[in-house]
Amino acid sequence: MPENRIGELLILNKLITSEQFEQSLEMQQLNPEQPIGQILCQMGFLKNKDLEYVLDHNNKRRKLGEILVSLNLINEERLKNALVLSQDEKIPIGRALIRQHLLEEEQLARAIALQHDLKFVNLAGIRFDPELSSFVSATFAQRLRIVPIRCRDNCLTIAMAYPIQRDELSQLESWCKMPIIPVIAKESDIIITQQKIFKISGLSEHAKLHFELTEDQERDGGKSKYVNDFISADVDYLTKRIITTGIKDGTSDIHLESTENGMVVRYRLDGILQAVDLGADDALISANARQIVSKIKILCDMDIAERRRPQDSSFKMKVSKEGKVRSVDFRVSTVPTQFGENVVIRILDKRSGAITLEGLGYFPADVTTLYRALDKPTGIFLVTGPTGSGKSSTLYAVLSHINNPGVKTLTIEDPIEYSIEGITQTEVNEIIGNSFARLLRAFLRQDPDNIMVGEIRDLETATISMRAALTGHTVLSTLHTNDATSAVTRLIDMGVEPSLISATLRCSLAQRLVRRICCECKVSYAPPEKLLGEFGIPAAHNMEFVQGKGCPACHYTGFNGRLPIVELWIPTREELLLLNRRPDNLSLRNAVFSVPDRLTMIDDGFRRVQAGETTLEELLRTVPYEQIEAGRGSIARKLAAPGASWQG
């Protein structure tokens, strides 16, 4: 909106003179960011309601979406998607854009200020006079999302998330008996400022959680002599709100990160850290950051006075939903940072029901091959991959398959993530000396048929596991390696004799988890040529690619859930004999995956893409890059072959 045009309209309507407009332009040179209309109002040349009338009557106020597009904050396509969400859920367009993670709150506030020719004010760090509460009632301020921030020169400045109606502004001026200067601020800052000025909790008495949380054990309220912080009902509510959101959305971790202006809460959903819209509670969480950390520490029996050293602990809570109750474990870690303590809460949700390989998303052909390998009575079964690749879930699915009344199965875990009926499960406790190796030795005297070792970390655990497999037991365990064959080289590097590996290795399975495309918003798309080139896909191809557009079901990420991509190696007799020569991993991979029917991890991932279950971007994010480089030629050849397919 050109400034001279505003001046012409105001002069034409005889609301200001040319001299007054010239003076306001000189003033704007000192404050370039301040709108000219607001300057005219502050100089006393123009009334705010007259400015509003001119802008609205002449239809000179641009739409918020147009402003955001003109500022290159969003594009037209994203604006259309946000408009659909805004209409469907009956929320403002700005809130829709924030919910879709397309816009920051401050960007929205500045655009609203520009739209209404008002000044944007950052309320963070400003000290407010408590007497400001006498000008506006708390109920009225909460309803309109406004707050008084300054009274000077017989004028009251009021910060607003969205400009209020003229009649409401007139009503305010009548109550205050002085002119009102409206400014725009972030909605979260306004809520925090309302807390400071009106001394209100901001929490609805009828605020209901999706779940009911209760502590799983009774605690002595006066147990810790360090409990100095007053934990109010509001803080208790906010803590439960944070935790229940994580459980409801199926997140694996909750990250509470201290910042200069409070606290940010992020959730690891489908392996990716994401901000989840908590509505007005976002501002309240930020305002009560320190007390929330103290509440979590009290749940864990941590020392809440110790803020300079990291701490680790855990707690349990019962989750009630629709009359069904289950216990959920939480492992908590705190670390000191520049602006306070950061807290990470790992959610170990022991849901009922057996885990199966089919339920985890394995292809039927892979399930058949794995079950055939498990039919052998002895040997070691290894699952490899980095942290968070789904190794434990795969082992639990295998345990469920081999578990029956005629066998005895023992597990050593750190921690126990799922309880399986009919299996004896033990948790590692290094503090009292119950390590993997020590418990494994004790287990061998318990006459087991199957043993699950949560992770092979050292030579002692590896050797005992191998010898147990050699003496007639089925042993299941995990290793942190990049692929299936490097499990062998890792064991050799630990010091395990190759002859012991070749005598016991039954199966090595490497896996990663890729995000599954949301079925509710799946659409076709054309990947960039550079991305196609990474996988050796020729420019002239007949493949159809899909992606998620983003919808409420997937939190506007385009993904909902995860799928395994695997590299399955069932060694042949010749391949086991090859291990005695201590081959390097490259030589071993060349020998193992020269067999036509065996698929590498990139091959398995690519058939997921072909099936419309995930994207090339996900493969690039999760699969080791050396496998992508090695698989380019194979992918190009198979695409060129008539009727070629990876489908399992």
ChimeraX attribute file (.defattr): number of C-alpha atoms within 10 A of each C-alpha:
attribute: neighborCount
match mode: 1-to-1
recipient: residues
	/A:1	11
	/A:2	6
	/A:3	11
	/A:4	12
	/A:5	11
	/A:6	18
	/A:7	23
	/A:8	15
	/A:9	16
	/A:10	21
	/A:11	15
	/A:12	12
	/A:13	12
	/A:14	10
	/A:15	15
	/A:16	18
	/A:17	15
	/A:18	14
	/A:19	9
	/A:20	16
	/A:21	22
	/A:22	12
	/A:23	14
	/A:24	21
	/A:25	19
	/A:26	10
	/A:27	16
	/A:28	17
	/A:29	10
	/A:30	9
	/A:31	12
	/A:32	10
	/A:33	11
	/A:34	18
	/A:35	18
	/A:36	23
	/A:37	25
	/A:38	23
	/A:39	22
	/A:40	23
	/A:41	17
	/A:42	15
	/A:43	13
	/A:44	11
	/A:45	17
	/A:46	18
	/A:47	19
	/A:48	21
	/A:49	15
	/A:50	14
	/A:51	21
	/A:52	16
	/A:53	12
	/A:54	17
	/A:55	19
	/A:56	13
	/A:57	10
	/A:58	9
	/A:59	9
	/A:60	13
	/A:61	16
	/A:62	14
	/A:63	12
	/A:64	18
	/A:65	24
	/A:66	16
	/A:67	16
	/A:68	22
	/A:69	14
	/A:70	12
	/A:71	12
	/A:72	10
	/A:73	15
	/A:74	17
	/A:75	15
	/A:76	14
	/A:77	9
	/A:78	16
	/A:79	19
	/A:80	12
	/A:81	16
	/A:82	23
	/A:83	19
	/A:84	14
	/A:85	21
	/A:86	17
	/A:87	12
	/A:88	9
	/A:89	10
	/A:90	11
	/A:91	12
	/A:92	13
	/A:93	19
	/A:94	24
	/A:95	18
	/A:96	22
	/A:97	23
	/A:98	16
	/A:99	21
	/A:100	21
	/A:101	17
	/A:102	17
	/A:103	17
	/A:104	14
	/A:105	18
	/A:106	17
	/A:107	16
	/A:108	23
	/A:109	23
	/A:110	19
	/A:111	24
	/A:112	25
	/A:113	25
	/A:114	21
	/A:115	19
	/A:116	23
	/A:117	22
	/A:118	23
	/A:119	23
	/A:120	23
	/A:121	17
	/A:122	15
	/A:123	18
	/A:124	16
	/A:125	8
	/A:126	9
	/A:127	12
	/A:128	15
	/A:129	13
	/A:130	12
	/A:131	11
	/A:132	16
	/A:133	19
	/A:134	12
	/A:135	16
	/A:136	17
	/A:137	11
	/A:138	19
	/A:139	11
	/A:140	12
	/A:141	19
	/A:142	14
	/A:143	8
	/A:144	15
	/A:145	19
	/A:146	27
	/A:147	29
	/A:148	27
	/A:149	22
	/A:150	16
	/A:151	17
	/A:152	7
	/A:153	7
	/A:154	11
	/A:155	16
	/A:156	22
	/A:157	17
	/A:158	20
	/A:159	28
	/A:160	25
	/A:161	22
	/A:162	19
	/A:163	18
	/A:164	13
	/A:165	12
	/A:166	13
	/A:167	10
	/A:168	11
	/A:169	18
	/A:170	14
	/A:171	12
	/A:172	19
	/A:173	17
	/A:174	12
	/A:175	11
	/A:176	16
	/A:177	13
	/A:178	14
	/A:179	17
	/A:180	21
	/A:181	22
	/A:182	23
	/A:183	23
	/A:184	27
	/A:185	28
	/A:186	23
	/A:187	21
	/A:188	23
	/A:189	24
	/A:190	26
	/A:191	25
	/A:192	24
	/A:193	24
	/A:194	23
	/A:195	16
	/A:196	17
	/A:197	20
	/A:198	20
	/A:199	12
	/A:200	13
	/A:201	17
	/A:202	18
	/A:203	14
	/A:204	8
	/A:205	8
	/A:206	6
	/A:207	9
	/A:208	10
	/A:209	12
	/A:210	14
	/A:211	19
	/A:212	16
	/A:213	19
	/A:214	14
	/A:215	13
	/A:216	15
	/A:217	11
	/A:218	7
	/A:219	11
	/A:220	7
	/A:221	8
	/A:222	8
	/A:223	10
	/A:224	14
	/A:225	9
	/A:226	13
	/A:227	17
	/A:228	10
	/A:229	12
	/A:230	10
	/A:231	14
	/A:232	12
	/A:233	11
	/A:234	19
	/A:235	22
	/A:236	14
	/A:237	16
	/A:238	20
	/A:239	19
	/A:240	19
	/A:241	20
	/A:242	21
	/A:243	18
	/A:244	18
	/A:245	19
	/A:246	22
	/A:247	19
	/A:248	10
	/A:249	15
	/A:250	16
	/A:251	22
	/A:252	20
	/A:253	24
	/A:254	24
	/A:255	21
	/A:256	23
	/A:257	20
	/A:258	22
	/A:259	16
	/A:260	10
	/A:261	13
	/A:262	18
	/A:263	25
	/A:264	17
	/A:265	21
	/A:266	20
	/A:267	24
	/A:268	19
	/A:269	25
	/A:270	21
	/A:271	17
	/A:272	13
	/A:273	16
	/A:274	18
	/A:275	16
	/A:276	19
	/A:277	17
	/A:278	15
	/A:279	11
	/A:280	14
	/A:281	18
	/A:282	19
	/A:283	22
	/A:284	24
	/A:285	25
	/A:286	22
	/A:287	21
	/A:288	17
	/A:289	24
	/A:290	17
	/A:291	20
	/A:292	25
	/A:293	20
	/A:294	21
	/A:295	22
	/A:296	21
	/A:297	24
	/A:298	20
	/A:299	17
	/A:300	19
	/A:301	15
	/A:302	20
	/A:303	15
	/A:304	21
	/A:305	14
	/A:306	11
	/A:307	14
	/A:308	12
	/A:309	10
	/A:310	14
	/A:311	17
	/A:312	14
	/A:313	15
	/A:314	17
	/A:315	18
	/A:316	18
	/A:317	17
	/A:318	17
	/A:319	20
	/A:320	15
	/A:321	12
	/A:322	8
	/A:323	7
	/A:324	7
	/A:325	13
	/A:326	14
	/A:327	17
	/A:328	19
	/A:329	20
	/A:330	19
	/A:331	17
	/A:332	22
	/A:333	18
	/A:334	22
	/A:335	16
	/A:336	16
	/A:337	15
	/A:338	9
	/A:339	13
	/A:340	19
	/A:341	21
	/A:342	20
	/A:343	23
	/A:344	20
	/A:345	22
	/A:346	19
	/A:347	21
	/A:348	20
	/A:349	18
	/A:350	15
	/A:351	13
	/A:352	10
	/A:353	10
	/A:354	15
	/A:355	20
	/A:356	19
	/A:357	23
	/A:358	12
	/A:359	10
	/A:360	15
	/A:361	13
	/A:362	18
	/A:363	17
	/A:364	12
	/A:365	10
	/A:366	16
	/A:367	15
	/A:368	13
	/A:369	13
	/A:370	19
	/A:371	14
	/A:372	10
	/A:373	15
	/A:374	19
	/A:375	9
	/A:376	10
	/A:377	12
	/A:378	20
	/A:379	27
	/A:380	26
	/A:381	24
	/A:382	25
	/A:383	28
	/A:384	28
	/A:385	22
	/A:386	16
	/A:387	11
	/A:388	12
	/A:389	22
	/A:390	19
	/A:391	26
	/A:392	21
	/A:393	16
	/A:394	21
	/A:395	23
	/A:396	20
	/A:397	18
	/A:398	19
	/A:399	23
	/A:400	18
	/A:401	15
	/A:402	15
	/A:403	17
	/A:404	12
	/A:405	9
	/A:406	7
	/A:407	13
	/A:408	16
	/A:409	25
	/A:410	23
	/A:411	22
	/A:412	24
	/A:413	20
	/A:414	15
	/A:415	14
	/A:416	17
	/A:417	18
	/A:418	18
	/A:419	15
	/A:420	17
	/A:421	11
	/A:422	14
	/A:423	19
	/A:424	13
	/A:425	17
	/A:426	16
	/A:427	17
	/A:428	19
	/A:429	14
	/A:430	10
	/A:431	7
	/A:432	7
	/A:433	11
	/A:434	15
	/A:435	17
	/A:436	27
	/A:437	23
	/A:438	14
	/A:439	19
	/A:440	21
	/A:441	14
	/A:442	10
	/A:443	17
	/A:444	17
	/A:445	8
	/A:446	11
	/A:447	13
	/A:448	15
	/A:449	17
	/A:450	25
	/A:451	27
	/A:452	23
	/A:453	23
	/A:454	22
	/A:455	22
	/A:456	19
	/A:457	15
	/A:458	14
	/A:459	16
	/A:460	15
	/A:461	19
	/A:462	22
	/A:463	20
	/A:464	17
	/A:465	28
	/A:466	22
	/A:467	18
	/A:468	23
	/A:469	26
	/A:470	19
	/A:471	12
	/A:472	15
	/A:473	23
	/A:474	26
	/A:475	27
	/A:476	24
	/A:477	24
	/A:478	25
	/A:479	24
	/A:480	19
	/A:481	18
	/A:482	17
	/A:483	29
	/A:484	27
	/A:485	25
	/A:486	21
	/A:487	23
	/A:488	25
	/A:489	19
	/A:490	15
	/A:491	20
	/A:492	18
	/A:493	11
	/A:494	15
	/A:495	14
	/A:496	19
	/A:497	16
	/A:498	20
	/A:499	14
	/A:500	17
	/A:501	24
	/A:502	18
	/A:503	18
	/A:504	24
	/A:505	21
	/A:506	23
	/A:507	20
	/A:508	24
	/A:509	23
	/A:510	29
	/A:511	27
	/A:512	26
	/A:513	23
	/A:514	27
	/A:515	22
	/A:516	23
	/A:517	27
	/A:518	23
	/A:519	16
	/A:520	16
	/A:521	18
	/A:522	18
	/A:523	16
	/A:524	12
	/A:525	12
	/A:526	11
	/A:527	15
	/A:528	9
	/A:529	11
	/A:530	11
	/A:531	13
	/A:532	17
	/A:533	12
	/A:534	15
	/A:535	22
	/A:536	20
	/A:537	21
	/A:538	14
	/A:539	11
	/A:540	6
	/A:541	11
	/A:542	9
	/A:543	11
	/A:544	13
	/A:545	18
	/A:546	22
	/A:547	25
	/A:548	23
	/A:549	20
	/A:550	21
	/A:551	18
	/A:552	14
	/A:553	14
	/A:554	20
	/A:555	19
	/A:556	18
	/A:557	18
	/A:558	22
	/A:559	28
	/A:560	20
	/A:561	15
	/A:562	20
	/A:563	24
	/A:564	25
	/A:565	27
	/A:566	26
	/A:567	25
	/A:568	23
	/A:569	22
	/A:570	19
	/A:571	16
	/A:572	12
	/A:573	10
	/A:574	8
	/A:575	14
	/A:576	19
	/A:577	14
	/A:578	15
	/A:579	21
	/A:580	14
	/A:581	10
	/A:582	14
	/A:583	15
	/A:584	13
	/A:585	17
	/A:586	11
	/A:587	10
	/A:588	18
	/A:589	16
	/A:590	10
	/A:591	12
	/A:592	19
	/A:593	15
	/A:594	10
	/A:595	9
	/A:596	7
	/A:597	7
	/A:598	15
	/A:599	17
	/A:600	24
	/A:601	25
	/A:602	28
	/A:603	21
	/A:604	22
	/A:605	30
	/A:606	24
	/A:607	17
	/A:608	24
	/A:609	24
	/A:610	19
	/A:611	16
	/A:612	19
	/A:613	23
	/A:614	26
	/A:615	24
	/A:616	20
	/A:617	14
	/A:618	15
	/A:619	24
	/A:620	17
	/A:621	10
	/A:622	17
	/A:623	20
	/A:624	15
	/A:625	14
	/A:626	9
	/A:627	15
	/A:628	20
	/A:629	13
	/A:630	14
	/A:631	19
	/A:632	18
	/A:633	13
	/A:634	14
	/A:635	20
	/A:636	15
	/A:637	13
	/A:638	14
	/A:639	18
	/A:640	14
	/A:641	10
	/A:642	8
	/A:643	7
	/A:644	10
	/A:645	12
	/A:646	17
	/A:647	12
	/A:648	12
